[in-house]
Amino acid sequence: MADTLQLPATLDALGPIRAFVDAAASAAGLDHKASYRLRLAVDEIATNVITHGYEEAGLRGDLELQAWRNGETLTIILEDDAVPFDPTTLAEPDDLGTPLEERAVGGLGVFLTVHGVDEFRYERVARRNRNIFVMHRQGADDG
Amino acid sequence: MRSFELTERELGPVTVMVVAGSVDAITAPRLGEALASALAAGRSRLVVDLVGVDYVSSAALRALLAGVKGSRSAGGDLRLAGVTPAVAKVFALAGFDAIVQRFDDAEAAAASFG
């Protein structure tokens, strides 16, 4: 089964996106911590798509979310037709242990995404960006 | 999900910002502006009380990090209070624990400035 949400790609979408992800996480029986990690991951990538993929490129468009669940996993798919961008190509911040004065903050959102969800993938499909977030359902059993 | 709120009070030389709600790409700039305003007014001993915050994204971390850098370069510091477990996990993942001091509440954080 899949639930979907489509809305204009502006920062005002972040609230509805988080609500959509929360509802999907709740329906899949994810615990509070897993729900937070998933919500954060989708929020970070959606924020990047909206600000860098659309707004800074002078583009307008939509975000489309799908939530799929089966017995083992909950999968959130975020699609857009903004500037092509693969978040997994961003190097992980290697400065987390270095002194504050030398720290850069680039890539922190992607870092939190990759380390927050159980699986994160990017695909380029039919000239669209597709970001895929997967969480394991620990023993939840409503199929 | 609570809406974003920010209130400010002064405990002697320390400025305490009490934040509630979600601190994300939409609301983090308001925190950043409040921190910058305090620094511009010469107040570099800052406490950010996050007890009412139920959600932070990397935008919040960037705003706080800018406040940490600005306050330290002015001879002060930015210290956190009231961090909830969910928010603490994000800070830990991002490596913030090594950078920012945390206290149970705003009074303890303010007192730590001596």
gemmi code that builds the backbone of each chain (N, CA, C; Angstrom):
import gemmi

chains = {
    "A": [
        ("MET", (0.839, -1.183, 0.000), (0.000, 0.000, 0.000), (0.879, 1.238, 0.000)),
        ("ALA", (0.374, 2.304, -0.552), (1.175, 3.531, -0.590), (0.288, 4.729, -0.297)),
        ("ASP", (0.801, 5.614, 0.523), (0.181, 6.917, 0.706), (1.036, 7.923, -0.057)),
        ("THR", (0.414, 8.961, -0.571), (1.175, 9.944, -1.331), (0.834, 11.362, -0.879)),
        ("LEU", (1.767, 12.260, -1.121), (1.575, 13.676, -0.818), (2.313, 14.462, -1.881)),
        ("GLN", (1.616, 15.412, -2.508), (2.278, 16.266, -3.496), (2.014, 17.711, -3.132)),
        ("LEU", (3.074, 18.521, -3.107), (2.872, 19.910, -2.742), (3.975, 20.784, -3.326)),
        ("PRO", (3.710, 22.100, -3.430), (4.702, 22.994, -4.024), (5.988, 22.993, -3.217)),
        ("ALA", (7.106, 23.090, -3.939), (8.410, 23.004, -3.292), (8.831, 24.351, -2.726)),
        ("THR", (8.243, 24.693, -1.570), (8.685, 25.872, -0.819), (8.930, 25.408, 0.613)),
        ("LEU", (9.605, 26.248, 1.399), (9.891, 25.844, 2.783), (8.614, 25.621, 3.586)),
        ("ASP", (7.503, 26.218, 3.141), (6.227, 25.975, 3.824), (5.811, 24.513, 3.729)),
        ("ALA", (6.439, 23.768, 2.817), (6.104, 22.345, 2.676), (6.676, 21.509, 3.824)),
        ("LEU", (7.662, 22.049, 4.546), (8.361, 21.220, 5.534), (7.438, 20.711, 6.643)),
        ("GLY", (6.519, 21.563, 7.080), (5.589, 21.131, 8.133), (4.714, 19.973, 7.681)),
        ("PRO", (4.009, 20.127, 6.533), (3.204, 19.014, 6.022), (4.033, 17.755, 5.733)),
        ("ILE", (5.256, 17.938, 5.270), (6.103, 16.764, 5.005), (6.394, 16.022, 6.304)),
        ("ARG", (6.730, 16.765, 7.347), (7.011, 16.101, 8.628), (5.774, 15.387, 9.165)),
        ("ALA", (4.610, 16.018, 8.983), (3.372, 15.389, 9.441), (3.096, 14.104, 8.656)),
        ("PHE", (3.367, 14.137, 7.363), (3.173, 12.957, 6.511), (4.093, 11.823, 6.965)),
        ("VAL", (5.364, 12.165, 7.218), (6.329, 11.144, 7.625), (5.972, 10.599, 9.011)),
        ("ASP", (5.557, 11.479, 9.904), (5.154, 11.041, 11.242), (3.993, 10.063, 11.169)),
        ("ALA", (3.006, 10.375, 10.314), (1.839, 9.503, 10.180), (2.249, 8.143, 9.631)),
        ("ALA", (3.149, 8.149, 8.645), (3.612, 6.889, 8.058), (4.401, 6.079, 9.083)),
        ("ALA", (5.236, 6.770, 9.870), (6.041, 6.086, 10.884), (5.144, 5.479, 11.952)),
        ("SER", (4.125, 6.226, 12.326), (3.187, 5.734, 13.332), (2.430, 4.515, 12.813)),
        ("ALA", (1.977, 4.591, 11.557), (1.237, 3.469, 10.964), (2.112, 2.228, 10.847)),
        ("ALA", (3.436, 2.446, 10.690), (4.367, 1.322, 10.556), (4.861, 0.833, 11.910)),
        ("GLY", (4.454, 1.499, 12.964), (4.827, 1.053, 14.301), (6.252, 1.389, 14.704)),
        ("LEU", (6.865, 2.391, 14.056), (8.220, 2.789, 14.447), (8.187, 3.436, 15.825)),
        ("ASP", (9.254, 3.216, 16.608), (9.282, 3.859, 17.922), (9.663, 5.332, 17.767)),
        ("HIS", (9.644, 6.018, 18.907), (9.835, 7.465, 18.887), (11.177, 7.855, 18.270)),
        ("LYS", (12.230, 7.139, 18.658), (13.565, 7.483, 18.157), (13.670, 7.255, 16.648)),
        ("ALA", (13.140, 6.130, 16.195), (13.207, 5.831, 14.760), (12.377, 6.841, 13.971)),
        ("SER", (11.241, 7.225, 14.524), (10.390, 8.214, 13.854), (11.124, 9.537, 13.705)),
        ("TYR", (11.811, 9.932, 14.779), (12.551, 11.193, 14.744), (13.645, 11.134, 13.678)),
        ("ARG", (14.376, 10.030, 13.638), (15.483, 9.912, 12.685), (14.978, 9.968, 11.247)),
        ("LEU", (13.850, 9.310, 10.999), (13.281, 9.316, 9.650), (12.783, 10.711, 9.274)),
        ("ARG", (12.093, 11.340, 10.216), (11.561, 12.687, 9.977), (12.695, 13.660, 9.686)),
        ("LEU", (13.774, 13.554, 10.474), (14.929, 14.431, 10.278), (15.550, 14.211, 8.895)),
        ("ALA", (15.689, 12.953, 8.503), (16.326, 12.627, 7.225), (15.528, 13.214, 6.056)),
        ("VAL", (14.221, 12.992, 6.062), (13.393, 13.499, 4.959), (13.396, 15.025, 4.967)),
        ("ASP", (13.335, 15.603, 6.154), (13.347, 17.062, 6.305), (14.634, 17.660, 5.737)),
        ("GLU", (15.780, 17.056, 6.052), (17.061, 17.576, 5.582), (17.147, 17.535, 4.052)),
        ("ILE", (16.765, 16.402, 3.476), (16.874, 16.271, 2.020), (15.855, 17.179, 1.327)),
        ("ALA", (14.630, 17.240, 1.872), (13.617, 18.121, 1.273), (14.070, 19.575, 1.341)),
        ("THR", (14.674, 19.959, 2.463), (15.178, 21.333, 2.597), (16.231, 21.619, 1.537)),
        ("ASN", (17.132, 20.675, 1.320), (18.159, 20.854, 0.285), (17.546, 20.982, -1.103)),
        ("VAL", (16.566, 20.120, -1.390), (15.925, 20.159, -2.713), (15.244, 21.511, -2.921)),
        ("ILE", (14.515, 21.966, -1.895), (13.766, 23.220, -2.015), (14.719, 24.399, -2.186)),
        ("THR", (15.744, 24.489, -1.319), (16.591, 25.680, -1.332), (17.621, 25.635, -2.454)),
        ("HIS", (18.319, 24.523, -2.610), (19.373, 24.452, -3.634), (18.829, 24.001, -4.996)),
        ("GLY", (17.981, 22.983, -4.983), (17.510, 22.406, -6.236), (16.531, 23.287, -6.973)),
        ("TYR", (15.656, 23.955, -6.230), (14.643, 24.802, -6.860), (14.966, 26.291, -6.717)),
        ("GLU", (14.953, 26.807, -5.490), (14.954, 28.262, -5.308), (16.230, 28.923, -5.803)),
        ("GLU", (17.395, 28.379, -5.421), (18.649, 29.007, -5.843), (18.881, 28.849, -7.343)),
        ("ALA", (18.211, 27.866, -7.965), (18.341, 27.657, -9.406), (17.277, 28.428, -10.179)),
        ("GLY", (16.428, 29.177, -9.453), (15.384, 29.937, -10.109), (14.270, 29.071, -10.673)),
        ("LEU", (14.106, 27.896, -10.119), (13.090, 26.964, -10.612), (11.917, 26.884, -9.642)),
        ("ARG", (10.773, 26.491, -10.188), (9.619, 26.201, -9.344), (9.121, 24.817, -9.704)),
        ("GLY", (8.546, 24.163, -8.731), (8.039, 22.828, -9.004), (7.430, 22.215, -7.764)),
        ("ASP", (7.271, 20.920, -7.808), (6.607, 20.206, -6.730), (7.549, 19.204, -6.079)),
        ("LEU", (7.165, 18.789, -4.902), (7.745, 17.626, -4.238), (6.656, 16.563, -4.166)),
        ("GLU", (7.049, 15.341, -4.411), (6.083, 14.246, -4.276), (6.643, 13.222, -3.301)),
        ("LEU", (5.833, 12.881, -2.317), (6.235, 11.875, -1.337), (5.347, 10.654, -1.443)),
        ("GLN", (5.974, 9.514, -1.277), (5.230, 8.261, -1.176), (5.706, 7.525, 0.065)),
        ("ALA", (4.790, 6.861, 0.724), (5.139, 6.008, 1.859), (4.687, 4.594, 1.542)),
        ("TRP", (5.636, 3.677, 1.557), (5.348, 2.273, 1.286), (5.726, 1.460, 2.513)),
        ("ARG", (4.885, 0.528, 2.892), (5.336, -0.359, 3.951), (4.976, -1.801, 3.626)),
        ("ASN", (5.895, -2.667, 4.025), (5.632, -4.098, 3.958), (5.934, -4.675, 5.340)),
        ("GLY", (6.055, -5.967, 5.429), (6.240, -6.574, 6.739), (7.530, -6.171, 7.413)),
        ("GLU", (8.540, -5.873, 6.627), (9.860, -5.622, 7.207), (10.242, -4.139, 7.270)),
        ("THR", (9.787, -3.383, 6.300), (10.325, -2.018, 6.185), (9.244, -0.976, 5.923)),
        ("LEU", (9.592, 0.250, 6.284), (8.845, 1.427, 5.838), (9.772, 2.197, 4.910)),
        ("THR", (9.299, 2.494, 3.704), (10.097, 3.222, 2.730), (9.400, 4.534, 2.378)),
        ("ILE", (10.134, 5.632, 2.502), (9.640, 6.935, 2.061), (10.401, 7.300, 0.792)),
        ("ILE", (9.668, 7.664, -0.249), (10.285, 8.086, -1.506), (9.945, 9.550, -1.732)),
        ("LEU", (10.993, 10.350, -1.945), (10.830, 11.779, -2.205), (11.303, 12.058, -3.622)),
        ("GLU", (10.397, 12.562, -4.469), (10.762, 12.837, -5.855), (10.589, 14.322, -6.169)),
        ("ASP", (11.480, 14.821, -7.039), (11.379, 16.199, -7.487), (11.939, 16.293, -8.896)),
        ("ASP", (11.618, 17.398, -9.591), (12.226, 17.616, -10.901), (13.092, 18.869, -10.885)),
        ("ALA", (13.766, 19.062, -9.773), (14.711, 20.168, -9.632), (16.043, 19.786, -10.268)),
        ("VAL", (17.056, 20.623, -10.014), (18.394, 20.369, -10.543), (18.865, 18.976, -10.095)),
        ("PRO", (19.433, 18.187, -11.012), (19.903, 16.853, -10.611), (20.936, 16.960, -9.493)),
        ("PHE", (20.720, 16.191, -8.439), (21.704, 16.197, -7.352), (21.634, 14.897, -6.570)),
        ("ASP", (22.787, 14.274, -6.432), (22.895, 13.021, -5.679), (23.533, 13.317, -4.324)),
        ("PRO", (22.735, 13.327, -3.241), (23.300, 13.679, -1.925), (24.408, 12.727, -1.483)),
        ("THR", (24.366, 11.497, -1.972), (25.361, 10.531, -1.499), (26.765, 10.857, -2.012)),
        ("THR", (26.852, 11.805, -2.962), (28.177, 12.193, -3.446), (28.849, 13.208, -2.531)),
        ("LEU", (28.056, 13.780, -1.606), (28.653, 14.739, -0.671), (29.553, 14.001, 0.292)),
        ("ALA", (30.771, 14.429, 0.388), (31.692, 13.797, 1.328), (31.156, 13.985, 2.742)),
        ("GLU", (31.375, 13.011, 3.574), (30.980, 13.149, 4.971), (31.869, 14.205, 5.623)),
        ("PRO", (31.272, 14.981, 6.511), (32.111, 15.982, 7.175), (33.204, 15.274, 7.967)),
        ("ASP", (34.450, 15.630, 7.679), (35.550, 14.955, 8.348), (36.101, 15.821, 9.461)),
        ("ASP", (35.345, 16.854, 9.806), (35.887, 17.822, 10.763), (35.144, 17.787, 12.088)),
        ("LEU", (34.363, 16.720, 12.311), (33.543, 16.707, 13.528), (34.399, 16.700, 14.785)),
        ("GLY", (35.619, 16.182, 14.681), (36.457, 16.126, 15.860), (37.466, 17.265, 15.941)),
        ("THR", (37.436, 18.154, 14.971), (38.451, 19.201, 14.940), (37.969, 20.427, 15.701)),
        ("PRO", (38.892, 21.312, 16.069), (38.498, 22.491, 16.845), (37.430, 23.307, 16.132)),
        ("LEU", (36.605, 23.939, 16.935), (35.474, 24.697, 16.429), (35.888, 25.713, 15.365)),
        ("GLU", (37.002, 26.382, 15.621), (37.414, 27.461, 14.727), (37.704, 26.947, 13.327)),
        ("GLU", (37.993, 25.644, 13.225), (38.377, 25.097, 11.924), (37.231, 24.333, 11.269)),
        ("ARG", (36.099, 24.318, 11.956), (35.004, 23.496, 11.438), (34.239, 24.179, 10.324)),
        ("ALA", (33.861, 23.431, 9.333), (32.896, 23.886, 8.343), (31.584, 23.145, 8.644)),
        ("VAL", (30.490, 23.654, 8.130), (29.219, 23.015, 8.432), (28.583, 22.389, 7.201)),
        ("GLY", (29.228, 22.496, 6.053), (28.640, 21.941, 4.836), (28.438, 20.444, 4.963)),
        ("GLY", (27.344, 19.959, 4.441), (27.123, 18.526, 4.409), (26.571, 17.943, 5.699)),
        ("LEU", (26.363, 18.794, 6.709), (25.881, 18.262, 7.981), (24.501, 17.624, 7.844)),
        ("GLY", (23.627, 18.247, 7.061), (22.286, 17.692, 6.889), (22.314, 16.323, 6.238)),
        ("VAL", (23.163, 16.173, 5.230), (23.277, 14.875, 4.558), (23.896, 13.838, 5.503)),
        ("PHE", (24.862, 14.285, 6.294), (25.472, 13.406, 7.292), (24.407, 12.872, 8.256)),
        ("LEU", (23.550, 13.767, 8.753), (22.500, 13.352, 9.685), (21.518, 12.406, 9.000)),
        ("THR", (21.274, 12.630, 7.720), (20.372, 11.769, 6.962), (20.934, 10.363, 6.835)),
        ("VAL", (22.162, 10.295, 6.339), (22.769, 8.992, 6.052), (22.928, 8.174, 7.334)),
        ("HIS", (23.255, 8.866, 8.440), (23.464, 8.149, 9.690), (22.173, 7.939, 10.482)),
        ("GLY", (21.089, 8.572, 10.033), (19.848, 8.464, 10.788), (18.952, 7.330, 10.321)),
        ("VAL", (18.913, 7.094, 9.021), (18.008, 6.061, 8.508), (18.769, 4.744, 8.330)),
        ("ASP", (18.015, 3.651, 8.217), (18.664, 2.344, 8.068), (19.269, 2.186, 6.678)),
        ("GLU", (18.648, 2.855, 5.696), (19.181, 2.793, 4.333), (18.787, 4.071, 3.612)),
        ("PHE", (19.736, 4.641, 2.878), (19.437, 5.825, 2.074), (20.001, 5.620, 0.680)),
        ("ARG", (19.159, 5.841, -0.338), (19.609, 5.684, -1.725), (19.134, 6.871, -2.558)),
        ("TYR", (19.879, 7.120, -3.626), (19.470, 8.135, -4.595), (19.396, 7.491, -5.965)),
        ("GLU", (18.357, 7.825, -6.722), (18.240, 7.361, -8.103), (17.831, 8.547, -8.978)),
        ("ARG", (18.292, 8.508, -10.209), (17.858, 9.487, -11.204), (16.960, 8.728, -12.165)),
        ("VAL", (15.664, 9.051, -12.154), (14.700, 8.280, -12.923), (13.822, 9.222, -13.727)),
        ("ALA", (13.793, 9.027, -15.030), (12.928, 9.820, -15.913), (13.103, 11.319, -15.658)),
        ("ARG", (14.357, 11.753, -15.591), (14.723, 13.157, -15.406), (14.218, 13.712, -14.084)),
        ("ARG", (14.008, 12.822, -13.130), (13.627, 13.276, -11.788), (14.628, 12.749, -10.771)),
        ("ASN", (14.772, 13.514, -9.673), (15.550, 13.036, -8.534), (14.647, 12.176, -7.664)),
        ("ARG", (15.168, 11.041, -7.252), (14.405, 10.185, -6.344), (15.291, 9.851, -5.147)),
        ("ASN", (14.903, 10.333, -3.978), (15.605, 10.024, -2.733), (14.786, 8.994, -1.961)),
        ("ILE", (15.447, 7.941, -1.523), (14.752, 6.794, -0.924), (15.268, 6.588, 0.499)),
        ("PHE", (14.330, 6.555, 1.436), (14.655, 6.401, 2.861), (13.989, 5.124, 3.366)),
        ("VAL", (14.770, 4.232, 3.948), (14.218, 2.955, 4.411), (14.478, 2.801, 5.905)),
        ("MET", (13.422, 2.412, 6.637), (13.551, 2.085, 8.060), (13.037, 0.666, 8.282)),
        ("HIS", (13.752, -0.089, 9.110), (13.284, -1.419, 9.481), (12.200, -1.305, 10.546)),
        ("ARG", (11.190, -2.129, 10.403), (10.107, -2.151, 11.402), (10.427, -3.235, 12.412)),
        ("GLN", (10.802, -2.824, 13.621), (11.254, -3.817, 14.610), (10.071, -4.605, 15.157)),
        ("GLY", (9.687, -5.648, 14.424), (8.675, -6.546, 14.966), (7.246, -6.054, 14.845)),
        ("ALA", (7.036, -4.883, 14.242), (5.664, -4.420, 14.044), (4.983, -5.355, 13.051)),
        ("ASP", (3.703, -5.622, 13.208), (3.126, -6.651, 12.354), (1.716, -6.346, 11.889)),
        ("ASP", (1.528, -5.191, 11.267), (0.216, -4.997, 10.656), (0.304, -5.081, 9.138)),
        ("GLY", (1.499, -5.498, 8.628), (1.666, -5.695, 7.205), (1.428, -4.452, 6.407)),
    ],
    "B": [
        ("MET", (3.053, 18.844, 17.147), (4.219, 19.671, 16.899), (3.937, 21.106, 17.343)),
        ("ARG", (4.746, 21.619, 18.276), (4.520, 22.975, 18.758), (5.077, 23.986, 17.763)),
        ("SER", (4.456, 25.165, 17.740), (4.990, 26.203, 16.868), (6.194, 26.853, 17.548)),
        ("PHE", (7.006, 27.492, 16.742), (8.255, 28.075, 17.227), (7.982, 29.303, 18.089)),
        ("GLU", (8.661, 29.368, 19.220), (8.603, 30.559, 20.070), (9.994, 30.856, 20.585)),
        ("LEU", (10.289, 32.126, 20.741), (11.578, 32.512, 21.316), (11.345, 33.699, 22.248)),
        ("THR", (11.710, 33.529, 23.509), (11.642, 34.649, 24.449), (13.023, 34.847, 25.052)),
        ("GLU", (13.287, 36.074, 25.439), (14.623, 36.418, 25.905), (14.531, 37.042, 27.281)),
        ("ARG", (15.463, 36.677, 28.157), (15.537, 37.375, 29.439), (16.986, 37.477, 29.845)),
        ("GLU", (17.238, 38.357, 30.807), (18.613, 38.566, 31.233), (18.771, 38.143, 32.676)),
        ("LEU", (19.773, 37.351, 32.927), (20.142, 36.966, 34.287), (21.499, 37.605, 34.545)),
        ("GLY", (21.483, 38.817, 35.083), (22.745, 39.544, 35.252), (23.392, 39.765, 33.904)),
        ("PRO", (24.649, 39.367, 33.767), (25.350, 39.595, 32.499), (25.029, 38.539, 31.429)),
        ("VAL", (24.188, 37.579, 31.798), (23.913, 36.464, 30.889), (22.572, 36.673, 30.191)),
        ("THR", (22.550, 36.489, 28.895), (21.307, 36.538, 28.135), (20.796, 35.114, 27.920)),
        ("VAL", (19.562, 34.883, 28.350), (18.965, 33.552, 28.211), (17.890, 33.618, 27.132)),
        ("MET", (18.012, 32.749, 26.146), (16.981, 32.638, 25.115), (16.237, 31.336, 25.316)),
        ("VAL", (14.963, 31.450, 25.575), (14.140, 30.276, 25.802), (13.405, 29.962, 24.504)),
        ("VAL", (13.699, 28.797, 23.958), (13.163, 28.440, 22.646), (12.171, 27.290, 22.829)),
        ("ALA", (11.098, 27.322, 22.036), (10.130, 26.225, 22.066), (9.702, 25.889, 20.643)),
        ("GLY", (9.268, 24.642, 20.473), (8.754, 24.219, 19.177), (9.817, 23.549, 18.324)),
        ("SER", (9.666, 23.691, 17.006), (10.589, 23.081, 16.057), (11.593, 24.112, 15.565)),
        ("VAL", (12.876, 23.748, 15.583), (13.897, 24.641, 15.032), (14.412, 23.991, 13.758)),
        ("ASP", (13.890, 24.465, 12.623), (14.204, 23.860, 11.329), (14.639, 24.945, 10.356)),
        ("ALA", (14.636, 24.637, 9.071), (15.111, 25.607, 8.078), (14.252, 26.867, 8.053)),
        ("ILE", (12.990, 26.752, 8.486), (12.115, 27.917, 8.500), (12.389, 28.788, 9.717)),
        ("THR", (12.533, 28.160, 10.880), (12.588, 28.920, 12.129), (14.004, 29.200, 12.619)),
        ("ALA", (14.983, 28.409, 12.201), (16.347, 28.608, 12.699), (16.884, 30.013, 12.438)),
        ("PRO", (16.544, 30.638, 11.286), (17.028, 32.004, 11.082), (16.593, 32.972, 12.180)),
        ("ARG", (15.419, 32.727, 12.786), (14.965, 33.623, 13.862), (15.848, 33.460, 15.088)),
        ("LEU", (16.252, 32.237, 15.372), (17.203, 32.016, 16.464), (18.538, 32.668, 16.127)),
        ("GLY", (18.990, 32.486, 14.885), (20.257, 33.068, 14.465), (20.257, 34.588, 14.583)),
        ("GLU", (19.118, 35.205, 14.194), (19.023, 36.659, 14.283), (19.030, 37.133, 15.726)),
        ("ALA", (18.353, 36.396, 16.600), (18.320, 36.779, 18.018), (19.716, 36.689, 18.627)),
        ("LEU", (20.446, 35.637, 18.267), (21.812, 35.489, 18.778), (22.702, 36.608, 18.249)),
        ("ALA", (22.559, 36.916, 16.962), (23.379, 37.975, 16.361), (23.061, 39.328, 16.987)),
        ("SER", (21.782, 39.567, 17.281), (21.391, 40.843, 17.901), (22.011, 40.988, 19.280)),
        ("ALA", (21.982, 39.896, 20.059), (22.573, 39.945, 21.397), (24.063, 40.242, 21.304)),
        ("LEU", (24.727, 39.574, 20.372), (26.168, 39.781, 20.218), (26.451, 41.226, 19.774)),
        ("ALA", (25.612, 41.737, 18.861), (25.804, 43.107, 18.387), (25.606, 44.104, 19.513)),
        ("ALA", (24.793, 43.732, 20.513), (24.549, 44.614, 21.662), (25.606, 44.430, 22.740)),
        ("GLY", (26.626, 43.649, 22.437), (27.717, 43.464, 23.379), (27.474, 42.393, 24.431)),
        ("ARG", (26.433, 41.601, 24.221), (26.137, 40.540, 25.201), (26.645, 39.212, 24.630)),
        ("SER", (27.759, 38.761, 25.166), (28.420, 37.581, 24.602), (28.313, 36.351, 25.492)),
        ("ARG", (27.685, 36.496, 26.672), (27.439, 35.326, 27.529), (26.007, 34.871, 27.268)),
        ("LEU", (25.886, 33.812, 26.510), (24.568, 33.403, 26.010), (24.204, 32.013, 26.496)),
        ("VAL", (22.946, 31.880, 26.897), (22.395, 30.569, 27.224), (21.190, 30.347, 26.323)),
        ("VAL", (21.148, 29.214, 25.646), (19.968, 28.860, 24.855), (19.289, 27.692, 25.551)),
        ("ASP", (18.075, 27.972, 26.032), (17.299, 26.982, 26.784), (16.370, 26.263, 25.806)),
        ("LEU", (16.631, 24.976, 25.589), (15.902, 24.204, 24.580), (14.866, 23.267, 25.198)),
        ("VAL", (14.476, 23.529, 26.447), (13.607, 22.569, 27.137), (12.274, 22.378, 26.419)),
        ("GLY", (11.816, 23.415, 25.694), (10.545, 23.290, 24.991), (10.681, 22.905, 23.528)),
        ("VAL", (11.899, 22.545, 23.126), (12.136, 22.220, 21.718), (11.980, 20.724, 21.486)),
        ("ASP", (11.100, 20.373, 20.575), (10.856, 18.949, 20.325), (11.499, 18.462, 19.038)),
        ("TYR", (12.095, 19.382, 18.274), (12.669, 18.966, 16.993), (13.744, 19.951, 16.567)),
        ("VAL", (14.910, 19.439, 16.187), (15.946, 20.278, 15.566), (16.444, 19.591, 14.307)),
        ("SER", (16.746, 20.392, 13.289), (17.422, 19.874, 12.103), (18.798, 20.526, 12.022)),
        ("SER", (19.524, 20.250, 10.951), (20.873, 20.804, 10.834), (20.856, 22.320, 10.782)),
        ("ALA", (19.723, 22.908, 10.383), (19.629, 24.371, 10.360), (19.781, 24.937, 11.771)),
        ("ALA", (19.236, 24.236, 12.759), (19.392, 24.668, 14.150), (20.846, 24.571, 14.578)),
        ("LEU", (21.515, 23.486, 14.163), (22.915, 23.304, 14.535), (23.770, 24.424, 13.940)),
        ("ARG", (23.465, 24.798, 12.706), (24.234, 25.876, 12.069), (24.034, 27.205, 12.809)),
        ("ALA", (22.779, 27.494, 13.202), (22.504, 28.746, 13.921), (23.234, 28.753, 15.259)),
        ("LEU", (23.202, 27.627, 15.964), (23.876, 27.552, 17.263), (25.388, 27.655, 17.097)),
        ("LEU", (25.903, 26.991, 16.068), (27.353, 27.019, 15.850), (27.821, 28.447, 15.556)),
        ("ALA", (27.026, 29.188, 14.780), (27.373, 30.590, 14.507), (27.374, 31.381, 15.809)),
        ("GLY", (26.419, 31.077, 16.694), (26.368, 31.757, 17.989), (27.561, 31.407, 18.861)),
        ("VAL", (27.971, 30.147, 18.815), (29.142, 29.709, 19.589), (30.383, 30.456, 19.105)),
        ("LYS", (30.556, 30.481, 17.799), (31.742, 31.138, 17.247), (31.741, 32.629, 17.577)),
        ("GLY", (30.576, 33.270, 17.379), (30.485, 34.713, 17.625), (30.722, 35.067, 19.082)),
        ("SER", (30.145, 34.278, 19.986), (30.285, 34.592, 21.407), (31.724, 34.371, 21.867)),
        ("ARG", (32.350, 33.302, 21.395), (33.726, 33.035, 21.836), (34.698, 34.072, 21.295)),
        ("SER", (34.458, 34.521, 20.072), (35.379, 35.520, 19.532), (35.195, 36.858, 20.245)),
        ("ALA", (34.054, 37.030, 20.952), (33.823, 38.250, 21.731), (34.186, 38.041, 23.204)),
        ("GLY", (34.811, 36.915, 23.502), (35.251, 36.668, 24.874), (34.209, 35.995, 25.758)),
        ("GLY", (33.082, 35.605, 25.185), (32.046, 34.936, 25.966), (31.897, 33.485, 25.555)),
        ("ASP", (30.661, 32.995, 25.645), (30.392, 31.609, 25.259), (28.897, 31.450, 25.049)),
        ("LEU", (28.526, 30.385, 24.354), (27.120, 29.989, 24.241), (26.990, 28.628, 24.889)),
        ("ARG", (26.101, 28.525, 25.881), (25.897, 27.259, 26.578), (24.435, 26.859, 26.487)),
        ("LEU", (24.207, 25.553, 26.482), (22.856, 25.042, 26.281), (22.249, 24.564, 27.583)),
        ("ALA", (20.925, 24.642, 27.647), (20.187, 24.143, 28.805), (18.953, 23.394, 28.326)),
        ("GLY", (18.499, 22.458, 29.162), (17.209, 21.820, 28.942), (17.104, 20.993, 27.676)),
        ("VAL", (18.204, 20.390, 27.249), (18.168, 19.616, 26.006), (17.413, 18.300, 26.229)),
        ("THR", (16.373, 18.079, 25.454), (15.581, 16.852, 25.600), (16.329, 15.675, 24.951)),
        ("PRO", (15.991, 14.446, 25.346), (16.738, 13.289, 24.825), (16.753, 13.201, 23.298)),
        ("ALA", (15.638, 13.493, 22.655), (15.591, 13.384, 21.183), (16.544, 14.388, 20.544)),
        ("VAL", (16.551, 15.602, 21.087), (17.436, 16.639, 20.558), (18.890, 16.303, 20.885)),
        ("ALA", (19.116, 15.747, 22.065), (20.480, 15.384, 22.475), (21.087, 14.369, 21.518)),
        ("LYS", (20.255, 13.480, 20.989), (20.770, 12.469, 20.055), (21.297, 13.119, 18.776)),
        ("VAL", (20.596, 14.142, 18.312), (21.051, 14.840, 17.103), (22.368, 15.560, 17.381)),
        ("PHE", (22.456, 16.195, 18.550), (23.704, 16.876, 18.915), (24.852, 15.872, 18.976)),
        ("ALA", (24.584, 14.717, 19.568), (25.644, 13.710, 19.707), (26.104, 13.229, 18.338)),
        ("LEU", (25.136, 12.979, 17.456), (25.458, 12.487, 16.112), (26.309, 13.507, 15.353)),
        ("ALA", (26.000, 14.770, 15.570), (26.700, 15.827, 14.844), (28.043, 16.185, 15.474)),
        ("GLY", (28.336, 15.599, 16.629), (29.604, 15.906, 17.279), (29.587, 17.194, 18.078)),
        ("PHE", (28.382, 17.664, 18.402), (28.282, 18.934, 19.120), (28.667, 18.826, 20.586)),
        ("ASP", (28.619, 17.610, 21.126), (28.887, 17.459, 22.561), (30.301, 17.894, 22.913)),
        ("ALA", (31.205, 17.773, 21.937), (32.590, 18.157, 22.206), (32.774, 19.666, 22.126)),
        ("ILE", (31.764, 20.362, 21.661), (31.910, 21.780, 21.357), (31.152, 22.674, 22.335)),
        ("VAL", (29.931, 22.245, 22.669), (29.044, 23.096, 23.451), (28.780, 22.463, 24.809)),
        ("GLN", (28.892, 23.268, 25.869), (28.576, 22.764, 27.211), (27.064, 22.750, 27.419)),
        ("ARG", (26.601, 21.680, 28.069), (25.169, 21.520, 28.342), (24.910, 21.488, 29.840)),
        ("PHE", (23.791, 22.074, 30.258), (23.387, 22.082, 31.668), (21.915, 21.697, 31.765)),
        ("ASP", (21.533, 21.271, 32.991), (20.159, 20.793, 33.171), (19.133, 21.893, 32.931)),
        ("ASP", (19.433, 23.100, 33.440), (18.477, 24.181, 33.240), (19.220, 25.506, 33.030)),
        ("ALA", (18.447, 26.519, 32.691), (19.039, 27.809, 32.329), (19.777, 28.438, 33.509)),
        ("GLU", (19.249, 28.241, 34.726), (19.885, 28.836, 35.898), (21.286, 28.256, 36.094)),
        ("ALA", (21.396, 26.931, 35.945), (22.703, 26.291, 36.094), (23.661, 26.738, 34.991)),
        ("ALA", (23.127, 26.872, 33.783), (23.978, 27.317, 32.676), (24.463, 28.740, 32.903)),
        ("ALA", (23.545, 29.605, 33.389), (23.919, 31.001, 33.643), (24.948, 31.078, 34.768)),
        ("ALA", (24.737, 30.265, 35.815), (25.652, 30.282, 36.967), (27.049, 29.809, 36.571)),
        ("SER", (27.126, 28.968, 35.519), (28.421, 28.416, 35.124), (29.365, 29.491, 34.587)),
        ("PHE", (28.808, 30.652, 34.240), (29.674, 31.731, 33.760), (30.429, 32.395, 34.913)),
        ("GLY", (29.999, 32.096, 36.161), (30.728, 32.589, 37.330), (30.486, 34.064, 37.608)),
    ],
}
model = gemmi.Model(1)
for chain_id, residues in chains.items():
    chain = gemmi.Chain(chain_id)
    for i, (resn, *xyz) in enumerate(residues, 1):
        res = gemmi.Residue()
        res.name, res.seqid = resn, gemmi.SeqId(i, " ")
        for name, pos in zip(("N", "CA", "C"), xyz):
            atom = gemmi.Atom()
            atom.name, atom.element = name, gemmi.Element(name[0])
            atom.pos, atom.b_iso = gemmi.Position(*pos), 0.0
            res.add_atom(atom)
        chain.add_residue(res)
    model.add_chain(chain)
structure = gemmi.Structure()
structure.add_model(model)
structure.setup_entities()
